[in-house]
Amino acid sequence: MKFGTARRITANFASLLTSQIISRVLQLVIFAYLARVLGKGDFGVFSFGLAFALLIGVIADFGLSTLLVREISRDKKSASRYLSNALVIKIFLSIISISLSPLILSIMRYSSEVKAVAYIMVGFALLQTFTELYYAIFRAFERMHYDAFIKILRMLILAAAVFYLITNGYGLFASSIAFFVTELIVLIIAFLITYTRFVKISFEFDYKFSIDLMKSSSLFFFSMIFITLYLYINQIMISKMRGTAEVGLYSAAANIVIALIFIPQMYVNSIYPALSRFYITSKKMLNFAYERSFKYMFILGLPTAAGIFMLSEKIILFLYGKEYLAARIVLSTLSGYIFLKFLNPVIGYTLMSINRQGSRLFSQGMSTFINIALNFALIPAYGIAGAAFATVITEIIFFFTYIFFIIKYGFDFRFLFSFIHKPIIAAAIMVVPLLFIKNIFLSVFLGMVIYFATLYFIGIMDKEDRILLAKIRNNM
């Protein structure tokens, strides 16, 4: 990998990682605070509203944000044309989304309180889809520090708003409105940065180009439907089968998981423009970037999952208190999902970069339907634990389906044999002291030290890793 590209990927990943660590920590604090103050019932209503809104928001996004990253990274001169037409399409799709929301909620016979919160969160989700378009510009130009800045600002504003409202006696509805208002502010800022630093304001609308744009993004759209269903359908199904209180318990654990899987997502967002470019310019560099990415995510994902499994009860008690202790079984079970979530995005984004969205879509669609079927089978009998088991089983199937396709298109996994035993040994050594340490912060710190120290001593870095690291360090 050329040092300039490696440096950009590293800088972009560092920017996104820093912003996501800060914003995800703040998000987790906000949700934990809401969970404690609102209680399982109202927090379940809030969590349902958010899950429903994010599902509806997929319609308005239509995969355009992901498509724009790929296309603009290959042809930056066309950024204005892509953006202006995508905005018009989004306005039209948002109207459809707003029209569908009351219809769906009425058919599902939710209470007026649940509907009110859901409507507010739908507004938030729709605004977020517009913000994502501007994020796509930042990513396509490989200037992720703007993305990072806005995400940190968003969570700071949201945290201040939620804490102010709660401490002044406002509750569920006011907290929901805080999400909407915060996203509106963030959208305006993203708009200003985009049009002052990257593209000129353009009001051009090309009907034929827009239709072609929607056709091209349709596979990304269906992919997003399956991803979002997979992430949030559990809460929807639990709400109908077991009630909103159990949604609150499940969401308490799921929020921790979502706060952790941002790491692989940010990494693939950083490397995706380069992968798309390598597909055109150098298949050798594409294969190298894929293999290194898989290796690094394996090394990071394994200790994260092992640590969550070992510390699940302590984490739930620390963040949410005894009222949510039943969520520990969900969190410990989802640790397996966390590990696979570090690996699957690398394969998925590699498939997208080589224009194999169809294979990615098939894998996601099949997994989503399997997940829904397993939820129907397991939730009535086992509640939130059943939903967690369904998620892990589905992710395992998803992983092996991805492996089938990535091998089919010329990649392989032989490189795994050179290193896979080393993180497994390091993780096994790491978990032993976690059995005896009571303090959660000390457990996390010592676990990280033991794991990475063990990796260092058994030689996890090969010659190519050292060369790549040296090039990045010398050209920072």
Buried (B, 14 or more C-beta within 10 A) or exposed (E): BEBEBBBBBBBBBBBBBBBBBBBBEBBBBBBBBBBBBBBBBBBBBBBBBBBBBBBBBBBBBBBBBBBBBBBBBBEBEBBBBBBBBBBBBBEEBBEEBBEEBEEEBEEEEBEEBBBBBBBBBBBBBBBBBBBBBBBBBBBBBBBBBBBBBBBBBBBBBBBEBBBEBBEEEBBBBBBBBBBBBBBBBBBEBBBEBBBEEBBEEBEEEEEEBBEEBBEBBBBBBBBBBBBBBBBBBBBBBBBBBBBBBBBBBBBBBBBBBBBBBBBBBBBBBBBBBBBBBBBEEBEEBBBBBBBBBBBBBBBBBBBBBBBBBBBBBBBBBEBBEEBBBBBBBBBBBBBBBBBBBBBBBBBBBBBBBBEBBEBBBBBBBBBBBBBBEBBEEBBEEBBBBBBBBBBBBBBBBBBEBBBEBBEEEEBEEEBEEEBBEBBEEBBEBBBEBBEEBEEBEEBBEBBBEBBBEBBEEBEBEEEEBEEBEEBBEEEE
